[in-house]
């Protein structure tokens, strides 16, 4: 008999932000001192949580000050 993998309960918005903050706080340490497996796991977790955040907030506010070229304010995609 195969035991299904554990599927965590969906996170609230507050929990999601908290998890992202925790992972981002430890990211440099994982990059510098973690095993390849730990780094890959960290990357996968961050990507999944960020994708969830973007799915929940597709119209999030993008501050012009966070863009390299303010002329591109409001456009999605990489800074140009």
Secondary structure, DSSP 8 states (H G I E B T S, - for coil): ------------HHHHHHHHHHHHHHHHHHHHHS-HHHHHHHHHHHHHHHHHHHHHTTT----GGGSSSGGGTT--SS--
